[in-house]
Amino acid sequence: MNLMTVFFLQAPAAGPAGGGSLMWIMLIAMFVIMYFFMIRPQNKKQKEIANFRKSLQVNQKVITAGGIHGVIKEINDNDVVLEIASNVKIRIDKNSIFAAAADANSSQASK
């Protein structure tokens, strides 16, 4: 071994004092920011959608995920029968209903 190799192996790593604690503080701060701006609002929106699906009623106007407007004619455990035109009924999954048609129309009119 030459003298330079021995010197580098024994020399301590140079770095700012307290750099590790600053890194942890920044990491925790990033997680808190992500929680309040991304995770929490998404969870809140999912709860609102779940409550809306639980409160579905017959003869309520709704819009599906595919953009189909219809009136609920029958509600089962996992699916809903929608009437999309006179005497035209379709059976769709309950999870594909996202909005009440009256709510969607009023929000578009206000824009």
Summary of the structure (lengths in Angstrom):
residues: 111
radius of gyration: 28.6
end to end distance: 76.3
largest distance: 92.6
contacts: 231
relative contact order: 0.10
helix: 50%
strand: 25%
